[in-house]
Amino acid sequence: MAVQGNSVLEDRFAARPLFGGAIMCCIPANFHDVSNVREVPNNQEAFVDPNRDESIIVELLELKDTVVDERSSRWFLQDLAIEQDSEQSLVVESENTITTAVDVPNLEASIPVNVTVGTLAIAKSRQGDDARNLVRVHLANIRLHGVKTDVVITVYEPLIINEWSQSAAAVGAGTTVPAALAGCMAAPDVLKLVLSTFKICDWSLFG
């Protein structure tokens, strides 16, 4: 619980089972399970805060052997930008190697984890260039070499909502309200929460 001025901001979160309970982590309660409203790929778990258009995606991918550990999260962020036809707008803000034993304590300390943060222009549901929102992407990559899997955890934080975006009807166009003023956990802290509570309960998930 954090106190800011005369207001008391409390972030509530709970452990969520992912992939049938094979993985567990904590996610703020304001994020709803997307699978309750639409189909999500089997290799993904997705959560959204409809009031802020923020989202969290946990994705299991085949390990990219050609990508070096120290640059892997940057590679995945650049790949996301290419997928969204947004590579020209991508601005990488920071890259950090995570101390697994401290920041991801439920994994072995030898497992590489790194985070890259950047901004890019993304169109909601591929609406088109004239409806792109400016979004900050917080992307973490957990490299499970032993089971040939890249775990990619992405937190999307909209910064500016385009008036032509379908998101504008739900959250309004223009600059988004800072998380602290909205009584929500800030996106960097959301990613830290997911990583600090990330636990693999059933390794058979990876075959």
Solvent accessible surface area in square Angstrom, and as a share of the most:
residue,aa,sasa,rsa
1,M,166,0.74
2,A,62,0.48
3,V,109,0.63
4,Q,84,0.37
5,G,70,0.67
6,N,164,0.84
7,S,56,0.36
8,V,91,0.52
9,L,31,0.16
10,E,74,0.33
11,D,51,0.26
12,R,159,0.58
13,F,97,0.41
14,A,55,0.43
15,A,58,0.45
16,R,45,0.16
17,P,84,0.53
18,L,0,0.00
19,F,29,0.12
20,G,89,0.86
21,G,25,0.24
22,A,10,0.08
23,I,0,0.00
24,M,57,0.26
25,C,1,0.01
26,C,21,0.12
27,I,0,0.00
28,P,1,0.01
29,A,56,0.44
30,N,49,0.25
31,F,3,0.01
32,H,100,0.45
33,D,41,0.21
34,V,8,0.05
35,S,60,0.39
36,N,122,0.63
37,V,124,0.71
38,R,144,0.53
39,E,161,0.72
40,V,21,0.12
41,P,70,0.44
42,N,151,0.77
43,N,53,0.27
44,Q,42,0.19
45,E,29,0.13
46,A,7,0.06
47,F,5,0.02
48,V,37,0.21
49,D,2,0.01
50,P,62,0.39
51,N,118,0.61
52,R,31,0.11
53,D,23,0.12
54,E,5,0.02
55,S,24,0.16
56,I,0,0.00
57,I,41,0.21
58,V,0,0.00
59,E,37,0.17
60,L,25,0.13
61,L,46,0.23
62,E,143,0.64
63,L,11,0.06
64,K,61,0.26
65,D,106,0.55
66,T,135,0.78
67,V,16,0.09
68,V,88,0.50
69,D,39,0.20
70,E,123,0.55
71,R,121,0.44
72,S,0,0.00
73,S,2,0.01
74,R,58,0.21
75,W,90,0.31
76,F,12,0.05
77,L,0,0.00
78,Q,68,0.30
79,D,57,0.30
80,L,23,0.12
81,A,0,0.00
82,I,103,0.52
83,E,98,0.44
84,Q,39,0.17
85,D,98,0.51
86,S,4,0.03
87,E,82,0.37
88,Q,174,0.77
89,S,42,0.27
90,L,32,0.16
91,V,89,0.51
92,V,41,0.24
93,E,82,0.37
94,S,44,0.29
95,E,67,0.30
96,N,82,0.42
97,T,103,0.60
98,I,32,0.16
99,T,80,0.47
100,T,6,0.04
101,A,61,0.47
102,V,109,0.63
103,D,59,0.30
104,V,0,0.00
105,P,71,0.45
106,N,71,0.37
107,L,13,0.06
108,E,123,0.55
109,A,72,0.56
110,S,94,0.61
111,I,21,0.10
112,P,36,0.23
113,V,1,0.01
114,N,5,0.03
115,V,14,0.08
116,T,0,0.00
117,V,20,0.12
118,G,0,0.00
119,T,15,0.09
120,L,0,0.00
121,A,22,0.17
122,I,22,0.11
123,A,8,0.07
124,K,67,0.28
125,S,90,0.58
126,R,144,0.52
127,Q,78,0.35
128,G,28,0.27
129,D,109,0.56
130,D,101,0.52
131,A,3,0.03
132,R,51,0.19
133,N,5,0.03
134,L,65,0.32
135,V,10,0.06
136,R,66,0.24
137,V,0,0.00
138,H,6,0.03
139,L,4,0.02
140,A,0,0.00
141,N,0,0.00
142,I,0,0.00
143,R,2,0.01
144,L,4,0.02
145,H,81,0.36
146,G,81,0.78
147,V,45,0.26
148,K,122,0.52
149,T,12,0.07
150,D,0,0.00
151,V,0,0.00
152,V,7,0.04
153,I,0,0.00
154,T,7,0.04
155,V,0,0.00
156,Y,38,0.14
157,E,31,0.14
158,P,8,0.05
159,L,36,0.18
160,I,80,0.40
161,I,3,0.02
162,N,37,0.19
163,E,119,0.54
164,W,172,0.60
165,S,6,0.04
166,Q,96,0.42
167,S,6,0.04
168,A,20,0.15
169,A,102,0.79
170,A,78,0.61
171,V,44,0.25
172,G,35,0.33
173,A,62,0.48
174,G,30,0.29
175,T,115,0.67
176,T,34,0.20
177,V,83,0.48
178,P,79,0.49
179,A,12,0.09
180,A,44,0.34
181,L,126,0.62
182,A,48,0.37
183,G,28,0.27
184,C,27,0.16
185,M,28,0.12
186,A,39,0.30
187,A,2,0.01
188,P,59,0.37
189,D,66,0.34
190,V,0,0.00
191,L,8,0.04
192,K,132,0.56
193,L,21,0.10
194,V,0,0.00
195,L,6,0.03
196,S,45,0.29
197,T,38,0.22
198,F,0,0.00
199,K,104,0.44
200,I,15,0.08
201,C,69,0.42
202,D,65,0.34
203,W,119,0.42
204,S,82,0.53
205,L,60,0.30
206,F,34,0.14
207,G,107,1.03
